[in-house]
Amino acid sequence: MSSKTKRICEKGHSYFKSSDCPTCPICEQERKPESGFLSLLSAPARRALENNGITSLETLSTYSEKELLTFHGLGPSSIPKLKEVLANNGLSFKKH
């Protein structure tokens, strides 16, 4: 088990991490949307979608569940949340 090391991000936030992940949890919390479908997701899942240019439900609906699950940071627990928000807006995932 690796021990946590103290780090300071470029904005000056001090935090501890045990992994090699460079993301500052304080910065990540500050940039979390207050509303919209991205606000329903964990930070890794949100970044996975954003890093792949998926910032709208219309864009999300052009992907299949299988395609989304290939994104680093987005796991099976995010799919039901995304499926529900798509359905509530008259949309669905692309069929395989």
C-alpha positions, 0 to 999 in steps of 0.5 A, spaced: 500 500 500 502 506 498 502 512 502 499 519 501 504 524 499 502 532 500 502 536 493 500 543 492 497 544 485 498 550 480 493 554 484 496 553 491 491 548 494 494 543 498 492 536 498 494 529 499 494 523 494 496 516 494 496 515 486 499 518 481 493 522 479 495 529 478 488 532 479 487 536 485 481 534 488 479 541 491 480 544 484 475 539 481 470 540 486 470 548 485 469 546 477 463 541 478 457 544 475 451 545 479 446 543 474 445 539 468 447 532 467 454 532 468 453 534 475 450 527 476 457 524 475 463 523 479 469 527 477 472 521 473 466 520 469 465 527 468 472 528 466 472 522 461 466 525 457 469 532 457 475 529 455 471 526 449 467 532 447 461 530 450 458 536 454 451 536 451 445 530 452 445 531 444 452 529 443 451 523 449 446 520 445 450 519 439 454 514 443 452 507 445 453 504 452 459 500 450 463 506 447 462 510 453 465 504 457 471 504 453 473 511 456 478 511 462 474 514 468 467 512 466 464 505 469 458 501 469 455 505 475 454 511 471 450 508 465 444 508 469 444 515 471 446 517 464 440 513 461 435 516 466 437 523 464 437 521 456 430 518 457 427 524 461 429 529 455 426 524 450 433 521 448 437 515 448 444 511 447 445 510 440 444 502 439 450 498 438 
